[in-house]
């Protein structure tokens, strides 16, 4: 996994790394994984394509439309919008704590995200 040195003390960086280690420990051996700064947050990239972000808004995954449609039926799943009046990132869902703590479901969503990109 490649990372920028200034990210190592970042709580958002730590969140992404922890989630990926818990659910996708093989990710770094199967893909070129990088974690970089993105709009005051950090983004996880596989083969130069972003699939996860972590910031003050929470953890968001880039997912296909049919998966997003199902997720957005749940009241606690939100759209990703970096700024209050900014553009809504259509392909992303901000995941609630209950999904982040459900390792089986999170692994499934991460798999779909990586396949989607």
VENVENBEL-V93480 format. One record per pair of residues at least 24 apart in sequence whose C-alpha atoms are under 7 Angstrom apart, sorted by the first residue. I is the first residue (numbers start at 1). J is the second residue. D is the distance in Angstrom with one decimal. If there is no record, write none. Layout:
i=<I	I>
j=<J	J>
d=<D	D>
This chain:
i=<1	1	1	1	2	2	2	3	3	3	4	12	12	12	12	13	16	23	23	24	49	51	51	51	58	59	59	60	60	60	60	61	61	61	61	62	62	62	62	63	63	63	63	63	64	64	65	68>
j=<28	32	33	34	33	34	35	34	35	36	36	41	42	54	55	42	54	103	107	107	117	113	114	117	94	94	95	92	93	94	95	92	93	94	113	91	92	93	113	91	92	112	113	116	91	116	91	93>
d=<5.8	6.9	5.0	5.5	6.4	4.6	6.6	5.8	5.2	6.5	6.5	6.6	6.2	5.3	5.6	6.1	6.5	6.1	5.2	6.7	6.4	5.9	6.3	6.7	6.2	5.5	5.8	6.1	5.2	4.1	5.8	5.3	5.6	6.7	6.5	5.3	4.4	6.8	5.6	5.7	6.1	6.6	4.9	6.3	6.7	6.1	6.9	6.7>
